[in-house]
């Protein structure tokens, strides 16, 4: 039987399963605002936010990634494969984690005989004063399934994609809406409505935002869904 994780994605799947069993709501590959950092896993329960970074080894790199979230999450942890042997290096890593209040999942492979042996090796310290609003504003339903946590392709549901989907839904519900009406309907990721209007107009003109067309009505643009082209059948 295979007892080693082949990828961070495979490791993350076991962490997510564990969290869901504990009734946490799990989001994957969460980008915090535009051009912001990306968290492998964000879990939410009873208003509390838990961020977990996954790596195939317990290194300073993954500890550093997790430490960056400690001010913005109530719980912060790293997740690594369970080790059959202790070492001085690993013991030192545990000391650093405890010093910063960061938890540690040591996940056994599901094919391992010791499947239930470790899981949470170190409990994350609760940060009651964490400023979680930025994290919570960055969450949406699509992040639960859009991309797998720890994927090597950089795949994630971006704020731009979220804004685009909101635009498509808004225009579908009210064809011919003005940009002013659109701004009232969506929760875009731009810094202001003025910036959003300028950027959205540009991306529609360039075909980056697909499925929406513009129509000039007087001095103002109105928005409609693109008409689907019917394929003609050959006689």
N, C-alpha and C positions, 0 to 999 in steps of 0.2 A: 504494500500500500504506500502511496505517496504521502509524505508528512511535511512537505515544505510548500509554502505559498509561491506560486510562479510570478505573481505580480501584486502591486499595491491594491489593485482593484479587487483581486480575490481576497486579500486580507480585509479590505474595507467592507466587503459583503458580509463577513462574519461579525464585524463590529455592528453593522446596521441591523443585522438579525437580532443580536443581543439587545440593542437599544429598543427595537420595536417590541420585543418580548416584554420589556419593562414599560411599554406604553408611551415611549417618547415619539414625537413626530419628527421624522428625519428628512433633511434636505441635503443634496449632494452637489459638490463643486459650486459653492456659493461665492459669487464675486461681490465684494462689498463696495457698492457704488461704482461709478464709471472709473475704469483704470485702477481700481483698488485691488487689494490683496484677495486671494481666493482661498477659502477654507475647504478642506476635503469633506468634512461632515459637520453640519450644524443640526443639533437636536433641540427641540423645544418641548417643555412640559410644565404646566401650571405657571406659565409666565417666565420660567427660568430658561436660560440659554446655555447650551453645552457645545463647545467646539472641540473636535478631535482631528488631529493631523496624523496621517498614516504613512509609515515608512517600513521598509523591509529590514532595517537595522536601527538600533537605538543609538543615534549619533547626536552630536551637538547641533547638527543642522536641523533635525526635526524638533529638538528641544527649543532651539531658537525660534522656529516657526510658531510653536505653541505659545511661547512666552509673549509674542507680539499680541496675542488675543486676550491675555489675562485681564486687561483693563476693560474689555468689551464683552466678556462672557462671564456668567456666574460660575461655570465650571470649565476648565480647560484640561485636555488630556492628549497624550500621544498614544498611538497604537502600533505595536510591533509584534512580530512572531514570537511565540514563547521559546525560551532557550532552555535546553536540557542541562546546560552548565552555567554556573555563576562565574564571574571573573572580576578582577579588580576594576577593570574599565566599566563594567556594567554596574558594579556597586557604587562607583563614583557618579555615574549617571543618575542613579537612584537618589543620591544625596542632593544633586542639583535640582532634580524634579521636586523633591520635598521642600527644598529651600524656597522655590518659587511657587509652591502650592499647585504644581501641575501633576495630574494623575497619569497613570500608565496602565494601558491594557496590554497584557501579554497573551496573544491569541494563539491557542493551539490549533493546528490544522484539523478540520473535521474528520479526516481519516486517521488521526492519531489516537492511540490507545488512551492518551492522557487528555482527552478532549475537554474535560471539565476542570483541569488542573489549576489553571491560573485565572484567565479573564482579567479582572482588575487587580493588578499587582500592587498599585499604589492608588489610593483614593484621592481624587481631586479636592482641593480645599475650596469651600464655598466662598465666593466673593460677593457679598451682599451689596456692595457699592458700585458694582460694574455698570458702566453706561452701555446698556444693551440696545438702545433705540436705533443706532445705525445698523446693527445686525438685523434687527426685526424688520426694518424698512426695506432691507435688501432681499427678503424672502418672498417667494411666490410658489404656487402649486406646481408649476412646471419643473422646478428644481428637484422635486422628489423623484422624478423618473427620466428627465431629459438626458442626463449624462451620468455615468457611473463614477463614484468617488475614487480618486486615485488614478484615473485613466491617463495614459501616456500621450494621448493625442491633443491634450489641452482643450478637450470638448467641455463646454459649459453653457448654461443658459444665461446670456449676457443681459445687462440692463437695456441695451439697444434692441435686442430681440423682444424683450418684454414690452418696451414702448411700441414697437412695430405691431405686435399682436393686439395691443390695446387699441391702436389706430384702426386696424382692420375690423375689430369687433364694433367699435364706435360708428364707423362709416357704414357698416352692414346694418346697424340698427337705425341709422338716420342718414340715408343717402342725400347728398346735396348740402351737408352741414358746412358751416364756415369754419375758419381756423379758430376764431374766438370760441365758437361752440365746442370745437374739438378740445381746446385747452381746458374747458370746464369738465370734460368727460373722462380725460385720461390722467394718470399719475405718472408723468414722464420723468426721465432721468436727467434732463438738462437743468442747468442752473437757474433758468428763468423761462417764462413763457415766450419772451421775445427771441431768446436763443433757440428755443424749441421750434417756434414757427419758422425761423430762417433755415435751420438745419433740416427739418422735415420736408420743407418745400424743395430744398436742394436735393435731398436723397430720393424724393419721388421723381423729380425731373431726370435724375441720372439713372433711374431704374433700380436703385439699391433697395428701396422699399417697394416691393412688388405687390401687385394686386389692387393698387389704388391709382386713380387717375384724377387729374385736376381739370377744372373747367372755370374759365374766367367769366365772372358775372359782375359787370360794371368794372370797378377797380379792385374787386376782391376775388380770391380763389375760393371755389367750393370743391368738396371732395366726394368722389363716387368710387364704387368698386369697379375694377376693370371688367368689361364684358368678356365672358368666356367665348372663345371662338369655336364654333361648331365645325367639326371635321366633316367634309363632304365625302359621301361614299361614292366610289366609282361605279358607274352603271355597267 
